Amino acid sequence: MDNRRIAAALVIAPKTARNHVEHIYLKIGASNRVSATLFALEHGLWDRGHGTAPR
């Protein structure tokens, strides 16, 4: 999702969503959503087939 959609889903400001995304990038060593997605896939945090976290 883009920051605007993240913000709407979490009922926060888009700038706050952007800040959270940037902090996540720093913590996982990612520089963009693509590398963050690869991190999630490699660590079992996202199921590509369902588009959600594994159960």
CHARMM-style PDB file with segment names, atoms N, HN, CA, C and O in Angstrom:
ATOM      1  N   MET     1       0.841  -1.185   0.000  1.00  0.00      PROA
ATOM      2  CA  MET     1       0.000   0.000   0.000  1.00  0.00      PROA
ATOM      3  C   MET     1       0.882   1.242   0.000  1.00  0.00      PROA
ATOM      4  O   MET     1       2.015   1.221   0.480  1.00  0.00      PROA
ATOM      5  N   ASP     2       0.347   2.300  -0.537  1.00  0.00      PROA
ATOM      6  HN  ASP     2      -0.574   2.317  -0.927  1.00  0.00      PROA
ATOM      7  CA  ASP     2       1.075   3.555  -0.439  1.00  0.00      PROA
ATOM      8  C   ASP     2       0.780   4.179   0.935  1.00  0.00      PROA
ATOM      9  O   ASP     2      -0.101   3.721   1.663  1.00  0.00      PROA
ATOM     10  N   ASN     3       1.528   5.222   1.267  1.00  0.00      PROA
ATOM     11  HN  ASN     3       2.244   5.593   0.676  1.00  0.00      PROA
ATOM     12  CA  ASN     3       1.403   5.829   2.599  1.00  0.00      PROA
ATOM     13  C   ASN     3      -0.011   6.345   2.864  1.00  0.00      PROA
ATOM     14  O   ASN     3      -0.496   6.264   3.993  1.00  0.00      PROA
ATOM     15  N   ARG     4      -0.669   6.870   1.845  1.00  0.00      PROA
ATOM     16  HN  ARG     4      -0.275   6.936   0.928  1.00  0.00      PROA
ATOM     17  CA  ARG     4      -2.017   7.397   2.014  1.00  0.00      PROA
ATOM     18  C   ARG     4      -2.980   6.285   2.418  1.00  0.00      PROA
ATOM     19  O   ARG     4      -3.810   6.473   3.307  1.00  0.00      PROA
ATOM     20  N   ARG     5      -2.872   5.134   1.772  1.00  0.00      PROA
ATOM     21  HN  ARG     5      -2.197   4.980   1.050  1.00  0.00      PROA
ATOM     22  CA  ARG     5      -3.765   4.015   2.099  1.00  0.00      PROA
ATOM     23  C   ARG     5      -3.433   3.414   3.460  1.00  0.00      PROA
ATOM     24  O   ARG     5      -4.332   3.026   4.206  1.00  0.00      PROA
ATOM     25  N   ILE     6      -2.145   3.338   3.784  1.00  0.00      PROA
ATOM     26  HN  ILE     6      -1.415   3.654   3.178  1.00  0.00      PROA
ATOM     27  CA  ILE     6      -1.745   2.867   5.113  1.00  0.00      PROA
ATOM     28  C   ILE     6      -2.349   3.781   6.173  1.00  0.00      PROA
ATOM     29  O   ILE     6      -2.910   3.313   7.163  1.00  0.00      PROA
ATOM     30  N   ALA     7      -2.228   5.088   5.955  1.00  0.00      PROA
ATOM     31  HN  ALA     7      -1.772   5.469   5.150  1.00  0.00      PROA
ATOM     32  CA  ALA     7      -2.760   6.067   6.909  1.00  0.00      PROA
ATOM     33  C   ALA     7      -4.256   5.903   7.091  1.00  0.00      PROA
ATOM     34  O   ALA     7      -4.756   5.945   8.215  1.00  0.00      PROA
ATOM     35  N   ALA     8      -4.976   5.715   5.989  1.00  0.00      PROA
ATOM     36  HN  ALA     8      -4.570   5.681   5.076  1.00  0.00      PROA
ATOM     37  CA  ALA     8      -6.431   5.555   6.073  1.00  0.00      PROA
ATOM     38  C   ALA     8      -6.788   4.290   6.846  1.00  0.00      PROA
ATOM     39  O   ALA     8      -7.708   4.301   7.664  1.00  0.00      PROA
ATOM     40  N   ALA     9      -6.065   3.201   6.592  1.00  0.00      PROA
ATOM     41  HN  ALA     9      -5.318   3.192   5.927  1.00  0.00      PROA
ATOM     42  CA  ALA     9      -6.356   1.935   7.271  1.00  0.00      PROA
ATOM     43  C   ALA     9      -6.072   2.015   8.769  1.00  0.00      PROA
ATOM     44  O   ALA     9      -6.762   1.383   9.570  1.00  0.00      PROA
ATOM     45  N   LEU    10      -5.064   2.787   9.143  1.00  0.00      PROA
ATOM     46  HN  LEU    10      -4.504   3.301   8.493  1.00  0.00      PROA
ATOM     47  CA  LEU    10      -4.671   2.890  10.553  1.00  0.00      PROA
ATOM     48  C   LEU    10      -5.254   4.121  11.248  1.00  0.00      PROA
ATOM     49  O   LEU    10      -5.034   4.324  12.442  1.00  0.00      PROA
ATOM     50  N   VAL    11      -5.990   4.934  10.508  1.00  0.00      PROA
ATOM     51  HN  VAL    11      -6.168   4.770   9.538  1.00  0.00      PROA
ATOM     52  CA  VAL    11      -6.574   6.174  11.007  1.00  0.00      PROA
ATOM     53  C   VAL    11      -5.482   7.067  11.614  1.00  0.00      PROA
ATOM     54  O   VAL    11      -5.577   7.510  12.759  1.00  0.00      PROA
ATOM     55  N   ILE    12      -4.454   7.311  10.813  1.00  0.00      PROA
ATOM     56  HN  ILE    12      -4.376   6.951   9.884  1.00  0.00      PROA
ATOM     57  CA  ILE    12      -3.362   8.210  11.189  1.00  0.00      PROA
ATOM     58  C   ILE    12      -3.086   9.135   9.998  1.00  0.00      PROA
ATOM     59  O   ILE    12      -3.620   8.927   8.908  1.00  0.00      PROA
ATOM     60  N   ALA    13      -2.270  10.131  10.208  1.00  0.00      PROA
ATOM     61  HN  ALA    13      -1.836  10.299  11.093  1.00  0.00      PROA
ATOM     62  CA  ALA    13      -1.921  11.053   9.134  1.00  0.00      PROA
ATOM     63  C   ALA    13      -0.954  10.383   8.153  1.00  0.00      PROA
ATOM     64  O   ALA    13      -0.144   9.552   8.564  1.00  0.00      PROA
ATOM     65  N   PRO    14      -1.026  10.728   6.877  1.00  0.00      PROA
ATOM     66  CA  PRO    14      -0.089  10.165   5.899  1.00  0.00      PROA
ATOM     67  C   PRO    14       1.377  10.401   6.270  1.00  0.00      PROA
ATOM     68  O   PRO    14       2.224   9.543   6.022  1.00  0.00      PROA
ATOM     69  N   LYS    15       1.675  11.551   6.858  1.00  0.00      PROA
ATOM     70  HN  LYS    15       0.987  12.248   7.060  1.00  0.00      PROA
ATOM     71  CA  LYS    15       3.054  11.825   7.268  1.00  0.00      PROA
ATOM     72  C   LYS    15       3.492  10.849   8.366  1.00  0.00      PROA
ATOM     73  O   LYS    15       4.637  10.397   8.377  1.00  0.00      PROA
ATOM     74  N   THR    16       2.593  10.531   9.273  1.00  0.00      PROA
ATOM     75  HN  THR    16       1.663  10.898   9.264  1.00  0.00      PROA
ATOM     76  CA  THR    16       2.898   9.567  10.329  1.00  0.00      PROA
ATOM     77  C   THR    16       3.138   8.191   9.727  1.00  0.00      PROA
ATOM     78  O   THR    16       4.063   7.486  10.131  1.00  0.00      PROA
ATOM     79  N   ALA    17       2.318   7.811   8.772  1.00  0.00      PROA
ATOM     80  HN  ALA    17       1.566   8.384   8.444  1.00  0.00      PROA
ATOM     81  CA  ALA    17       2.503   6.530   8.088  1.00  0.00      PROA
ATOM     82  C   ALA    17       3.865   6.500   7.402  1.00  0.00      PROA
ATOM     83  O   ALA    17       4.589   5.508   7.491  1.00  0.00      PROA
ATOM     84  N   ARG    18       4.210   7.583   6.722  1.00  0.00      PROA
ATOM     85  HN  ARG    18       3.623   8.388   6.650  1.00  0.00      PROA
ATOM     86  CA  ARG    18       5.512   7.661   6.054  1.00  0.00      PROA
ATOM     87  C   ARG    18       6.653   7.492   7.054  1.00  0.00      PROA
ATOM     88  O   ARG    18       7.620   6.782   6.780  1.00  0.00      PROA
ATOM     89  N   ASN    19       6.542   8.139   8.206  1.00  0.00      PROA
ATOM     90  HN  ASN    19       5.756   8.716   8.428  1.00  0.00      PROA
ATOM     91  CA  ASN    19       7.585   8.022   9.229  1.00  0.00      PROA
ATOM     92  C   ASN    19       7.712   6.585   9.726  1.00  0.00      PROA
ATOM     93  O   ASN    19       8.822   6.088   9.914  1.00  0.00      PROA
ATOM     94  N   HSD    20       6.590   5.924   9.937  1.00  0.00      PROA
ATOM     95  HN  HSD    20       5.688   6.328   9.784  1.00  0.00      PROA
ATOM     96  CA  HSD    20       6.625   4.532  10.380  1.00  0.00      PROA
ATOM     97  C   HSD    20       7.286   3.641   9.329  1.00  0.00      PROA
ATOM     98  O   HSD    20       8.108   2.787   9.661  1.00  0.00      PROA
ATOM     99  N   VAL    21       6.922   3.844   8.059  1.00  0.00      PROA
ATOM    100  HN  VAL    21       6.253   4.537   7.790  1.00  0.00      PROA
ATOM    101  CA  VAL    21       7.509   3.058   6.971  1.00  0.00      PROA
ATOM    102  C   VAL    21       9.022   3.280   6.924  1.00  0.00      PROA
ATOM    103  O   VAL    21       9.783   2.323   6.779  1.00  0.00      PROA
ATOM    104  N   GLU    22       9.454   4.516   7.043  1.00  0.00      PROA
ATOM    105  HN  GLU    22       8.836   5.293   7.161  1.00  0.00      PROA
ATOM    106  CA  GLU    22      10.892   4.819   7.021  1.00  0.00      PROA
ATOM    107  C   GLU    22      11.621   4.145   8.182  1.00  0.00      PROA
ATOM    108  O   GLU    22      12.734   3.649   8.005  1.00  0.00      PROA
ATOM    109  N   HSD    23      11.011   4.121   9.362  1.00  0.00      PROA
ATOM    110  HN  HSD    23      10.107   4.524   9.506  1.00  0.00      PROA
ATOM    111  CA  HSD    23      11.638   3.464  10.513  1.00  0.00      PROA
ATOM    112  C   HSD    23      11.731   1.955  10.298  1.00  0.00      PROA
ATOM    113  O   HSD    23      12.715   1.326  10.689  1.00  0.00      PROA
ATOM    114  N   ILE    24      10.712   1.384   9.682  1.00  0.00      PROA
ATOM    115  HN  ILE    24       9.913   1.895   9.364  1.00  0.00      PROA
ATOM    116  CA  ILE    24      10.764  -0.044   9.358  1.00  0.00      PROA
ATOM    117  C   ILE    24      11.912  -0.311   8.401  1.00  0.00      PROA
ATOM    118  O   ILE    24      12.671  -1.262   8.586  1.00  0.00      PROA
ATOM    119  N   TYR    25      12.042   0.532   7.370  1.00  0.00      PROA
ATOM    120  HN  TYR    25      11.425   1.305   7.220  1.00  0.00      PROA
ATOM    121  CA  TYR    25      13.152   0.375   6.425  1.00  0.00      PROA
ATOM    122  C   TYR    25      14.490   0.368   7.156  1.00  0.00      PROA
ATOM    123  O   TYR    25      15.341  -0.481   6.894  1.00  0.00      PROA
ATOM    124  N   LEU    26      14.671   1.304   8.063  1.00  0.00      PROA
ATOM    125  HN  LEU    26      13.980   1.994   8.276  1.00  0.00      PROA
ATOM    126  CA  LEU    26      15.935   1.379   8.809  1.00  0.00      PROA
ATOM    127  C   LEU    26      16.186   0.109   9.616  1.00  0.00      PROA
ATOM    128  O   LEU    26      17.305  -0.405   9.638  1.00  0.00      PROA
ATOM    129  N   LYS    27      15.158  -0.393  10.273  1.00  0.00      PROA
ATOM    130  HN  LYS    27      14.249   0.024  10.255  1.00  0.00      PROA
ATOM    131  CA  LYS    27      15.316  -1.569  11.128  1.00  0.00      PROA
ATOM    132  C   LYS    27      15.639  -2.835  10.351  1.00  0.00      PROA
ATOM    133  O   LYS    27      16.350  -3.707  10.851  1.00  0.00      PROA
ATOM    134  N   ILE    28      15.116  -2.942   9.119  1.00  0.00      PROA
ATOM    135  HN  ILE    28      14.538  -2.234   8.713  1.00  0.00      PROA
ATOM    136  CA  ILE    28      15.352  -4.168   8.353  1.00  0.00      PROA
ATOM    137  C   ILE    28      16.422  -3.992   7.279  1.00  0.00      PROA
ATOM    138  O   ILE    28      16.727  -4.937   6.551  1.00  0.00      PROA
ATOM    139  N   GLY    29      16.984  -2.808   7.175  1.00  0.00      PROA
ATOM    140  HN  GLY    29      16.736  -2.041   7.766  1.00  0.00      PROA
ATOM    141  CA  GLY    29      18.037  -2.566   6.190  1.00  0.00      PROA
ATOM    142  C   GLY    29      17.515  -2.453   4.772  1.00  0.00      PROA
ATOM    143  O   GLY    29      18.226  -2.776   3.820  1.00  0.00      PROA
ATOM    144  N   ALA    30      16.280  -1.998   4.622  1.00  0.00      PROA
ATOM    145  HN  ALA    30      15.703  -1.736   5.395  1.00  0.00      PROA
ATOM    146  CA  ALA    30      15.677  -1.834   3.303  1.00  0.00      PROA
ATOM    147  C   ALA    30      15.736  -0.364   2.896  1.00  0.00      PROA
ATOM    148  O   ALA    30      15.832   0.528   3.738  1.00  0.00      PROA
ATOM    149  N   SER    31      15.675  -0.137   1.589  1.00  0.00      PROA
ATOM    150  HN  SER    31      15.596  -0.862   0.905  1.00  0.00      PROA
ATOM    151  CA  SER    31      15.688   1.242   1.108  1.00  0.00      PROA
ATOM    152  C   SER    31      14.407   1.605   0.366  1.00  0.00      PROA
ATOM    153  O   SER    31      14.197   2.767   0.017  1.00  0.00      PROA
ATOM    154  N   ASN    32      13.546   0.610   0.124  1.00  0.00      PROA
ATOM    155  HN  ASN    32      13.716  -0.334   0.407  1.00  0.00      PROA
ATOM    156  CA  ASN    32      12.292   0.875  -0.583  1.00  0.00      PROA
ATOM    157  C   ASN    32      11.327  -0.284  -0.341  1.00  0.00      PROA
ATOM    158  O   ASN    32      11.667  -1.255   0.335  1.00  0.00      PROA
ATOM    159  N   ARG    33      10.126  -0.173  -0.896  1.00  0.00      PROA
ATOM    160  HN  ARG    33       9.850   0.616  -1.445  1.00  0.00      PROA
ATOM    161  CA  ARG    33       9.107  -1.198  -0.675  1.00  0.00      PROA
ATOM    162  C   ARG    33       9.477  -2.538  -1.299  1.00  0.00      PROA
ATOM    163  O   ARG    33       9.113  -3.592  -0.776  1.00  0.00      PROA
ATOM    164  N   VAL    34      10.192  -2.500  -2.406  1.00  0.00      PROA
ATOM    165  HN  VAL    34      10.488  -1.644  -2.831  1.00  0.00      PROA
ATOM    166  CA  VAL    34      10.602  -3.756  -3.054  1.00  0.00      PROA
ATOM    167  C   VAL    34      11.540  -4.542  -2.141  1.00  0.00      PROA
ATOM    168  O   VAL    34      11.342  -5.737  -1.926  1.00  0.00      PROA
ATOM    169  N   SER    35      12.557  -3.877  -1.609  1.00  0.00      PROA
ATOM    170  HN  SER    35      12.718  -2.905  -1.784  1.00  0.00      PROA
ATOM    171  CA  SER    35      13.493  -4.595  -0.739  1.00  0.00      PROA
ATOM    172  C   SER    35      12.819  -4.983   0.581  1.00  0.00      PROA
ATOM    173  O   SER    35      13.170  -6.008   1.167  1.00  0.00      PROA
ATOM    174  N   ALA    36      11.868  -4.192   1.055  1.00  0.00      PROA
ATOM    175  HN  ALA    36      11.583  -3.360   0.580  1.00  0.00      PROA
ATOM    176  CA  ALA    36      11.123  -4.564   2.261  1.00  0.00      PROA
ATOM    177  C   ALA    36      10.256  -5.795   1.992  1.00  0.00      PROA
ATOM    178  O   ALA    36      10.120  -6.661   2.856  1.00  0.00      PROA
ATOM    179  N   THR    37       9.675  -5.871   0.804  1.00  0.00      PROA
ATOM    180  HN  THR    37       9.785  -5.168   0.102  1.00  0.00      PROA
ATOM    181  CA  THR    37       8.878  -7.039   0.427  1.00  0.00      PROA
ATOM    182  C   THR    37       9.745  -8.282   0.354  1.00  0.00      PROA
ATOM    183  O   THR    37       9.348  -9.349   0.822  1.00  0.00      PROA
ATOM    184  N   LEU    38      10.926  -8.149  -0.231  1.00  0.00      PROA
ATOM    185  HN  LEU    38      11.249  -7.283  -0.611  1.00  0.00      PROA
ATOM    186  CA  LEU    38      11.846  -9.294  -0.294  1.00  0.00      PROA
ATOM    187  C   LEU    38      12.240  -9.744   1.103  1.00  0.00      PROA
ATOM    188  O   LEU    38      12.325 -10.945   1.361  1.00  0.00      PROA
ATOM    189  N   PHE    39      12.481  -8.810   2.001  1.00  0.00      PROA
ATOM    190  HN  PHE    39      12.412  -7.834   1.791  1.00  0.00      PROA
ATOM    191  CA  PHE    39      12.790  -9.140   3.392  1.00  0.00      PROA
ATOM    192  C   PHE    39      11.640  -9.936   4.003  1.00  0.00      PROA
ATOM    193  O   PHE    39      11.858 -10.963   4.646  1.00  0.00      PROA
ATOM    194  N   ALA    40      10.408  -9.452   3.794  1.00  0.00      PROA
ATOM    195  HN  ALA    40      10.231  -8.619   3.271  1.00  0.00      PROA
ATOM    196  CA  ALA    40       9.238 -10.130   4.355  1.00  0.00      PROA
ATOM    197  C   ALA    40       9.099 -11.547   3.809  1.00  0.00      PROA
ATOM    198  O   ALA    40       8.800 -12.476   4.560  1.00  0.00      PROA
ATOM    199  N   LEU    41       9.312 -11.714   2.520  1.00  0.00      PROA
ATOM    200  HN  LEU    41       9.554 -10.959   1.910  1.00  0.00      PROA
ATOM    201  CA  LEU    41       9.225 -13.048   1.914  1.00  0.00      PROA
ATOM    202  C   LEU    41      10.297 -13.975   2.464  1.00  0.00      PROA
ATOM    203  O   LEU    41      10.016 -15.125   2.802  1.00  0.00      PROA
ATOM    204  N   GLU    42      11.521 -13.480   2.555  1.00  0.00      PROA
ATOM    205  HN  GLU    42      11.750 -12.545   2.281  1.00  0.00      PROA
ATOM    206  CA  GLU    42      12.645 -14.296   3.025  1.00  0.00      PROA
ATOM    207  C   GLU    42      12.495 -14.701   4.488  1.00  0.00      PROA
ATOM    208  O   GLU    42      13.027 -15.729   4.906  1.00  0.00      PROA
ATOM    209  N   HSD    43      11.789 -13.915   5.250  1.00  0.00      PROA
ATOM    210  HN  HSD    43      11.356 -13.079   4.910  1.00  0.00      PROA
ATOM    211  CA  HSD    43      11.637 -14.183   6.683  1.00  0.00      PROA
ATOM    212  C   HSD    43      10.263 -14.733   7.050  1.00  0.00      PROA
ATOM    213  O   HSD    43       9.913 -14.783   8.229  1.00  0.00      PROA
ATOM    214  N   GLY    44       9.486 -15.143   6.059  1.00  0.00      PROA
ATOM    215  HN  GLY    44       9.771 -15.103   5.101  1.00  0.00      PROA
ATOM    216  CA  GLY    44       8.193 -15.752   6.318  1.00  0.00      PROA
ATOM    217  C   GLY    44       7.150 -14.811   6.889  1.00  0.00      PROA
ATOM    218  O   GLY    44       6.226 -15.250   7.574  1.00  0.00      PROA
ATOM    219  N   LEU    45       7.287 -13.511   6.613  1.00  0.00      PROA
ATOM    220  HN  LEU    45       8.037 -13.154   6.056  1.00  0.00      PROA
ATOM    221  CA  LEU    45       6.362 -12.529   7.156  1.00  0.00      PROA
ATOM    222  C   LEU    45       5.207 -12.220   6.217  1.00  0.00      PROA
ATOM    223  O   LEU    45       4.257 -11.536   6.598  1.00  0.00      PROA
ATOM    224  N   TRP    46       5.287 -12.723   4.994  1.00  0.00      PROA
ATOM    225  HN  TRP    46       6.058 -13.279   4.685  1.00  0.00      PROA
ATOM    226  CA  TRP    46       4.250 -12.437   4.006  1.00  0.00      PROA
ATOM    227  C   TRP    46       4.078 -13.638   3.100  1.00  0.00      PROA
ATOM    228  O   TRP    46       5.059 -14.210   2.625  1.00  0.00      PROA
ATOM    229  N   ASP    47       2.856 -14.016   2.864  1.00  0.00      PROA
ATOM    230  HN  ASP    47       2.059 -13.552   3.250  1.00  0.00      PROA
ATOM    231  CA  ASP    47       2.543 -15.137   1.974  1.00  0.00      PROA
ATOM    232  C   ASP    47       2.125 -14.566   0.630  1.00  0.00      PROA
ATOM    233  O   ASP    47       1.017 -14.047   0.490  1.00  0.00      PROA
ATOM    234  N   ARG    48       3.000 -14.658  -0.350  1.00  0.00      PROA
ATOM    235  HN  ARG    48       3.900 -15.080  -0.236  1.00  0.00      PROA
ATOM    236  CA  ARG    48       2.756 -14.067  -1.659  1.00  0.00      PROA
ATOM    237  C   ARG    48       1.457 -14.581  -2.281  1.00  0.00      PROA
ATOM    238  O   ARG    48       0.783 -13.833  -2.990  1.00  0.00      PROA
ATOM    239  N   GLY    49       1.096 -15.822  -2.035  1.00  0.00      PROA
ATOM    240  HN  GLY    49       1.643 -16.430  -1.459  1.00  0.00      PROA
ATOM    241  CA  GLY    49      -0.107 -16.403  -2.619  1.00  0.00      PROA
ATOM    242  C   GLY    49      -1.394 -15.789  -2.106  1.00  0.00      PROA
ATOM    243  O   GLY    49      -2.391 -15.747  -2.827  1.00  0.00      PROA
ATOM    244  N   HSD    50      -1.387 -15.312  -0.874  1.00  0.00      PROA
ATOM    245  HN  HSD    50      -0.577 -15.346  -0.288  1.00  0.00      PROA
ATOM    246  CA  HSD    50      -2.600 -14.763  -0.286  1.00  0.00      PROA
ATOM    247  C   HSD    50      -2.504 -13.262  -0.047  1.00  0.00      PROA
ATOM    248  O   HSD    50      -3.509 -12.614   0.245  1.00  0.00      PROA
ATOM    249  N   GLY    51      -1.312 -12.709  -0.168  1.00  0.00      PROA
ATOM    250  HN  GLY    51      -0.495 -13.235  -0.405  1.00  0.00      PROA
ATOM    251  CA  GLY    51      -1.141 -11.282   0.061  1.00  0.00      PROA
ATOM    252  C   GLY    51      -1.252 -10.866   1.513  1.00  0.00      PROA
ATOM    253  O   GLY    51      -1.410  -9.684   1.819  1.00  0.00      PROA
ATOM    254  N   THR    52      -1.167 -11.851   2.418  1.00  0.00      PROA
ATOM    255  HN  THR    52      -1.039 -12.811   2.170  1.00  0.00      PROA
ATOM    256  CA  THR    52      -1.291 -11.542   3.845  1.00  0.00      PROA
ATOM    257  C   THR    52      -0.203 -12.275   4.609  1.00  0.00      PROA
ATOM    258  O   THR    52       0.515 -13.109   4.058  1.00  0.00      PROA
ATOM    259  N   ALA    53      -0.098 -11.951   5.869  1.00  0.00      PROA
ATOM    260  HN  ALA    53      -0.681 -11.274   6.316  1.00  0.00      PROA
ATOM    261  CA  ALA    53       0.854 -12.651   6.734  1.00  0.00      PROA
ATOM    262  C   ALA    53       0.405 -14.104   6.887  1.00  0.00      PROA
ATOM    263  O   ALA    53      -0.795 -14.378   6.911  1.00  0.00      PROA
ATOM    264  N   PRO    54       1.364 -15.049   6.992  1.00  0.00      PROA
ATOM    265  CA  PRO    54       0.979 -16.438   7.194  1.00  0.00      PROA
ATOM    266  C   PRO    54       0.261 -16.638   8.513  1.00  0.00      PROA
ATOM    267  O   PRO    54       0.493 -15.895   9.467  1.00  0.00      PROA
ATOM    268  N   ARG    55      -0.606 -17.633   8.576  1.00  0.00      PROA
ATOM    269  HN  ARG    55      -0.794 -18.237   7.802  1.00  0.00      PROA
ATOM    270  CA  ARG    55      -1.374 -17.902   9.800  1.00  0.00      PROA
ATOM    271  C   ARG    55      -0.694 -18.930  10.643  1.00  0.00      PROA
ATOM    272  OT1 ARG    55      -1.194 -19.283  11.710  1.00  0.00      PROA
TER     273      ARG     55
END
